Amino acid sequence: MDDEGYDSDYDERFENYRRNILVEDNKDKFLSFLKENYQPGLLPRDVVVDIVTSCGAEKCAKALLEKETGYIFDIHRNTDGDSDRYVSPLHLVSHPGLCCLLLSHGAQPNIRTRGVGSDFPKQLPLNYVLDGLGY
């Protein structure tokens, strides 16, 4: 805790707990977690990133995509906090099953990243996959 009583480790523990639920792909536990910690509506960007980068949280993602909850998982939402750049959830997906799930719910595989400068080339989701494989 810092001088003002703020537990700086709390945020990290909170995020780790959320990620662990997603790694387990425990839909009921995840939905309870959402209800306890977030208002219904558009999911926060960090939650979307955790879903698509987790180890195959297909049940959790499917519940959101098929509107079993009061939460909105926008498959085209910018996952980058910088408004000058654009990276979709499909660009970040780390599991084949999640990739198929996003595509079956309308994710566009032909939308390129957007950014400023040569450090951020315009890439398709497939480019990200190949980069991750070392090609």
N, C-alpha and C positions, 0 to 999 in steps of 0.2 A: 504494500500500500504506500501511496505517496503521502506528502504532508497534509493534503486536503481530504484524506480518507478514501481516495479512489484506488481500487484494487486493479492495477494495470494488467495483472495476469488473468483477470476475469474474462476479458474479451477473447483471449487465446483459448482458455478452457471452454468457453461457450462455443467457439468455432470448432474446436476439436471434438466436442460432444456431438455437434451437428454432423460433422464429417463421419464420425464413427457410426452414427445411425444410418447414414447413407451407404457406408461400406457394408453394413449388415443388410442393407436393402429391406429394412423393416418398415413397411408402409404404415402400419398402425402407429408405431412409435414415432415415425416422422410426422404424420399428420397431427398427432397429439402435441408434438414439439412445436409445430407451426402455430397451432391454436393457442398455445401458452405464451408464445413469444412474438407473434406477428399479427397485425390486423389483416383481415381478409382483403383481397385485391391483388394487385400486381406484386409478384414476388420480388424482393430486393435483389439487386444485381449479384451480390455475393452468394446468395442462396442458389441462384441459377448456375453460377460458375461451379459451386460445389457439386451440384447435381450432375452436371455434364462431365466433370473431371473426376468424379468418384469412380470406384471400381464396380461399375455396372449396376447402378441403382435403378434398374428398369421398373421395378414395382412402384417405387416412389414417383418416378417421372411419369409413368403411365397413369397413375391416380390423378396427377395434376393435369396432364394433357387431355384426359378423358373427362375432366370436370367433375370428379368425385368430391371435390373440395370447394371451398369458397376462394381459392387462390388461383391466380392467373399465371401460367408459365408461357410467356411470350417467346415463341421459338425464333423470332426475328429480332429480338431486343439486342441492343448493343451491350455486350458484356464488358466492354472497356469503359472505365470511368472518365476517360478523356473524350470530350465531345467532338474533337477533331479527328478521332479515329473510330473505326467500326470493326468489330469482331463479333460474329454471331455465335450462338451456342453450338451450332454445327461445326464451326471452326475449332472449337475446344473439346469436342466430344472425344472421350478416351476409351470407349468400349463399343465393339461392333453392334451389340444389341441395342444400345442407346442410339447409335447412329441410325439404325433401321427404324427405330421408334420415332425419332425426330423426322426422318424422311417420310414415314407413313402418315405423319400428322401435318405435312405440308412444308417442312423446312426446305429451303431452296439451295440446292448444291451448286448453283451457278452464280451466287452472289459473292463478290470479291470483298476482301478487307479494304478498308479505306483509311488512308492516313496521309500525313504530311511528311514529305522528304523521302529520301532513298532508304532510310532505316526501316521503313514500313511499306514494303512492296504490296501491290494489289494481288492478293492470293485467294485462290479458291480453297474450300475446306479440304479438298484432296491434297493440295500443296502442303497443308499443315500435317496431314497424315504422313506423307512422304518425308517431310522434314523430320518428323518424330522417329521415323524408321532409319534415318541417316542417309537418305537419297538426295 
